[in-house]
């Protein structure tokens, strides 16, 4: 290895760090990574669903799942996402009370979704159990994973609800409302695909 | 050719020849290069050279004959074979090579334990050019007080002092702030808050362990308790701290 000093190097540009701007996008970057990871999980689960369905004669014999409740649950989640989106607009306008009310409303709608999915499971379990066949196994795996993510999202929203101050804040976490709502919209988005693949598609086949 | 070699020892040989030569040997090279930085002690150079040559000869003696074994028809994924098929002497050669390779690896492991009482490495025993060699060995926590400014691809070989910072403008630890820079040009754009000292990540990892142990043993109440504990610990961990921005 050469020990000769490398010369003819320009000196670095001195820049004042400046205190003005806080890097408040790190949490959002982390949340986007989390969503990418969890999104990949659901892509793999959907792949498993179609992979198991391919050439499986028992799959065709399966009665397609009931649609009505799933559509109602979809509307509940859409409304909850809308309420949360409205809440974020209130924050930008400085109306923090309205933003917290929107959070509370979203949490209530999420709890409503949980109650509805309990009914949905009760209905399904009469005809189909997780241990019955590959279809039952993957159906309950996907829907339960979604419910688990929804519960995690509810805890996130609850945490933001009880925070002493919402964004923008000089302290960390900088954008708790924005990050938690990103996750909530993701959970909502996944449910759209579950309804499309697991509920609607078998009914129109 | 593909059908001739399919599922034979040629495949075993090729995989191991490539992986040991291109992956295992560089891992040992990195071990000799960076261990002085990690432990602060030098490994024995002579022993290292002996270990290298024994490993190098051993891997050739072990894996080269397997190519021939594959070509003359020895199948892979079989733990044994009948004698008298013309494979015996080549297999014996490969066995001798495998023991040589193992002995060479053992020499390096012995070298590691020997080095724990060996000569001190100092900051930069190799006169290397990259930044990790600019701090003591083993590196202390928060190794660089000032954020180094790098102006060439060989920062320790150029005339510029990376830690030169008379106005203390690039001190890292003040209020746990550091500089956020643009990814390509490295221009300072914002202040970023660094994580503070806290036990909460450790506690969270323990409660998450509780969740999965509960799920594995089908103790659902334990899993639920672990989950709720994880939620509480995460909230405490992420709760805003009552600290002020530095002026």
Interface residues (C-beta under 8 A of the other chain):
Chain A: X1 X2 X3 X4 X5 X6 X7 X9 X10 X11 X12 X15 X16 X17 X18 X19 X21 X22 X23 X26 X155 X159 X163 X164 X165 X169 X170 X171 X172 X173
Chain B: X126 X127 X128 X129 X149 X151 X152 X154 X157 X158 X159 X160 X169 X170 X179 X180 X187 X188 X189 X190 X191 X192 X193 X231 X234 X235 X238 X240 X241 X243 X245 X246 X247
